[in-house]
Amino acid sequence: MDVLISGASMAGLSAAYWFAHFGHQVTVIERSDGLRPGGAPIDVRGRAIGTAQRMGILAHIDAQKVRILEPAPVLDSTGAQVATLDLRWFANETDEDTEITRDRLNQILLAAIPKGVEFRFMTSIALIADGAAGVDVAFTDASTGHYDLVVGADGLHSNVRKLAFGPEKDYVRHFGHYVALVDLPNGREWQRGMLNVPGLTIAVRDAGDGPQGMMLVASGEVDYDYRDLNAQRRMIGDFLSRVDAWQVPALRAAFTDPAAKGFYFDSVSQTHMPRWTRGNVAVIGDAGHCAALLSGMGTTLAMVAAETLATTWTEYGGNMQAASPTYHERLRPYVDQCQAFAHEGAPIMVPPTQEALDARNATFRAYAAKFAG
Ligand SMILES: Cc1cc2nc3c(=O)[nH]c(=O)nc-3n(C[C@H](O)[C@H](O)[C@H](O)COP(=O)(O)OP(=O)(O)OC[C@H]3O[C@@H](n4cnc5c(N)ncnc54)[C@H](O)[C@@H]3O)c2cc1C
């Protein structure tokens, strides 16, 4: 049967693997001119470990994982060190949790995909007409196609979700924060560390392939065009202007440089949908059930949903309507559990008040004493 997948990142590449593995004819389209690079190291954990094992890629992921390095200083608004953060306190370097860069994971997923899958870059879906006999699709490059299933794996701002299920505002809930990432340029000695003021975290870490700047800020929803990079840079510049200490002015310059590599900015949001399928269209990954960056479960959910969808749809002979109840039964409890994790991440990563910040730092100091002893 013919399957069209929109989006070539963790969800889309995993889905391409599984649908092709079950013998279907798969086409993947991607808006960018290749796999979209960038991002901080992400976690493959929980049920995704089993998925990766069944895909035969767990050893590759393990071989390319990011090693968690020495503890980093935690700084106050003046740049003075007030605690130490050792990520090993929170990560459990066992088979249950592996951190790897987005780019490396996407390359591993791509390499695992069976031969015969067609990739078309720099294109997008313009129109979806779903009916009993399948889905007619018109693409932005003026070509057309007919498929038995269309899978939207095109991220938080999903185009497939918009076309088949309705506007973003009906499904995407702002989780009260924005995140920005940028690869930091050579020509300066970047100090690793994390500076906090209430509601704002600014960090420099080694992301596996060089130093990376990260900003996480508490903010209500801002009305801007999410594709307007200049608007994004202006917002980051405003957020970072609250701090003058440490290397924040240099970080601000890096974030607002239009030539900077690895630039990424988006809201920290969750996607909540009553159903992830409608007719012969399904949405997976951030498009259907984004858990928000603060959960650390987005990639895991994307990989697990891809396997669950392809397996269930195939079991039901390619009849999405018949497969839908089983698919939701299999996936919904795990999505709910993963989305709940995001509530735990926010107070640790971005304490909202000075009191919360002081308490968080005291916890870090207590951990440091406990693990040292
Ligand atoms: C550049 C980037 C950096 C990220 N950095 C982090 C990070 O540091 N930490 C973190 O937790 N999460 C990060 N994420 C999100 C993370 O990748 C996802 O939460 C998670 O892995 C689920 O993946 P996904 O495949 O559902 O979505 P995504 O990884 O967002 O992938 C969606 C894909 O769909 C493509 N696409 C979008 N619109 C269209 C369209 N109209 N037609 C065709 N293709 C389209 C995009 O180009 C992209 O390749 C990042 C995402 C991106 C795109």
The ligand as an SDF file (V2000), in Angstrom:
LIG
                    3D

 53 58  0  0  0  0  0  0  0  0999 V2000
   15.8300   22.4930   14.2300 C   0  0  0  0  0  0  0  0  0  0  0  0
   15.1700   21.8160   15.4060 C   0  0  0  0  0  0  0  0  0  0  0  0
   15.8200   21.7960   16.6360 C   0  0  0  0  0  0  0  0  0  0  0  0
   15.2300   21.1740   17.7430 C   0  0  0  0  0  0  0  0  0  0  0  0
   15.8920   21.1810   18.9270 N   0  0  0  0  0  0  0  0  0  0  0  0
   15.3680   20.5330   19.9930 C   0  0  0  0  0  0  0  0  0  0  0  0
   16.0590   20.4840   21.2390 C   0  0  0  0  0  0  0  0  0  0  0  0
   17.1230   21.0280   21.3800 O   0  0  0  0  0  0  0  0  0  0  0  0
   15.5030   19.8160   22.2730 N   0  0  0  0  0  0  0  0  0  0  0  0
   14.2930   19.1940   22.1400 C   0  0  0  0  0  0  0  0  0  0  0  0
   13.8080   18.5830   23.1060 O   0  0  0  0  0  0  0  0  0  0  0  0
   13.6030   19.2230   20.9740 N   0  0  0  0  0  0  0  0  0  0  0  0
   14.1130   19.8790   19.9050 C   0  0  0  0  0  0  0  0  0  0  0  0
   13.4200   19.9230   18.7210 N   0  0  0  0  0  0  0  0  0  0  0  0
   12.1350   19.2350   18.6640 C   0  0  0  0  0  0  0  0  0  0  0  0
   12.3400   17.7330   18.5420 C   0  0  0  0  0  0  0  0  0  0  0  0
   13.0080   17.4200   17.3620 O   0  0  0  0  0  0  0  0  0  0  0  0
   10.9840   17.0930   18.6230 C   0  0  0  0  0  0  0  0  0  0  0  0
   10.3630   17.4620   19.8490 O   0  0  0  0  0  0  0  0  0  0  0  0
   10.9060   15.5900   18.6530 C   0  0  0  0  0  0  0  0  0  0  0  0
   12.0520   14.9450   18.3540 O   0  0  0  0  0  0  0  0  0  0  0  0
    9.7900   15.0570   17.7590 C   0  0  0  0  0  0  0  0  0  0  0  0
   10.2210   15.0930   16.4210 O   0  0  0  0  0  0  0  0  0  0  0  0
    9.2470   15.3520   15.2170 P   0  0  0  0  0  0  0  0  0  0  0  0
    9.8390   14.5780   14.0770 O   0  0  0  0  0  0  0  0  0  0  0  0
    7.8420   15.1100   15.5920 O   0  0  0  0  0  0  0  0  0  0  0  0
    9.3480   16.9170   14.9580 O   0  0  0  0  0  0  0  0  0  0  0  0
   10.5330   17.8260   14.4250 P   0  0  0  0  0  0  0  0  0  0  0  0
   11.8480   17.3150   14.8850 O   0  0  0  0  0  0  0  0  0  0  0  0
   10.1720   19.2180   14.7580 O   0  0  0  0  0  0  0  0  0  0  0  0
   10.4990   17.6140   12.8340 O   0  0  0  0  0  0  0  0  0  0  0  0
    9.4800   18.0720   11.9750 C   0  0  0  0  0  0  0  0  0  0  0  0
   10.0030   18.0060   10.5530 C   0  0  0  0  0  0  0  0  0  0  0  0
    8.9520   18.3580    9.6540 O   0  0  0  0  0  0  0  0  0  0  0  0
    9.4500   19.2910    8.6980 C   0  0  0  0  0  0  0  0  0  0  0  0
    8.3320   20.1120    8.2380 N   0  0  0  0  0  0  0  0  0  0  0  0
    7.7560   21.1450    8.8960 C   0  0  0  0  0  0  0  0  0  0  0  0
    6.7490   21.6620    8.1570 N   0  0  0  0  0  0  0  0  0  0  0  0
    6.7030   20.9260    7.0030 C   0  0  0  0  0  0  0  0  0  0  0  0
    5.8860   20.9740    5.8440 C   0  0  0  0  0  0  0  0  0  0  0  0
    4.9260   21.9090    5.6960 N   0  0  0  0  0  0  0  0  0  0  0  0
    6.0980   20.0610    4.8650 N   0  0  0  0  0  0  0  0  0  0  0  0
    7.1100   19.1270    4.9870 C   0  0  0  0  0  0  0  0  0  0  0  0
    7.9140   19.0550    6.0660 N   0  0  0  0  0  0  0  0  0  0  0  0
    7.7220   19.9370    7.0670 C   0  0  0  0  0  0  0  0  0  0  0  0
   10.5080   20.0740    9.4720 C   0  0  0  0  0  0  0  0  0  0  0  0
   11.4170   20.7240    8.5950 O   0  0  0  0  0  0  0  0  0  0  0  0
   11.1640   18.9640   10.2770 C   0  0  0  0  0  0  0  0  0  0  0  0
   12.1470   18.2910    9.5520 O   0  0  0  0  0  0  0  0  0  0  0  0
   13.9540   20.5600   17.6110 C   0  0  0  0  0  0  0  0  0  0  0  0
   13.2920   20.5710   16.3720 C   0  0  0  0  0  0  0  0  0  0  0  0
   13.8800   21.1950   15.2760 C   0  0  0  0  0  0  0  0  0  0  0  0
   13.1490   21.1950   13.9470 C   0  0  0  0  0  0  0  0  0  0  0  0
  1  2  1  0
  2  3  1  0
  2 52  2  0
  3  4  2  0
  4  5  1  0
  4 50  1  0
  5  6  2  0
  6  7  1  0
  6 13  1  0
  7  8  2  0
  7  9  1  0
  9 10  1  0
 10 11  2  0
 10 12  1  0
 12 13  2  0
 13 14  1  0
 14 15  1  0
 14 50  1  0
 15 16  1  0
 16 17  1  0
 16 18  1  0
 18 19  1  0
 18 20  1  0
 20 21  1  0
 20 22  1  0
 22 23  1  0
 23 24  1  0
 24 25  2  0
 24 26  1  0
 24 27  1  0
 27 28  1  0
 28 29  2  0
 28 30  1  0
 28 31  1  0
 31 32  1  0
 32 33  1  0
 33 34  1  0
 33 48  1  0
 34 35  1  0
 35 36  1  0
 35 46  1  0
 36 37  1  0
 36 45  1  0
 37 38  2  0
 38 39  1  0
 39 40  1  0
 39 45  2  0
 40 41  1  0
 40 42  2  0
 42 43  1  0
 43 44  2  0
 44 45  1  0
 46 47  1  0
 46 48  1  0
 48 49  1  0
 50 51  2  0
 51 52  1  0
 52 53  1  0
M  END
$$$$
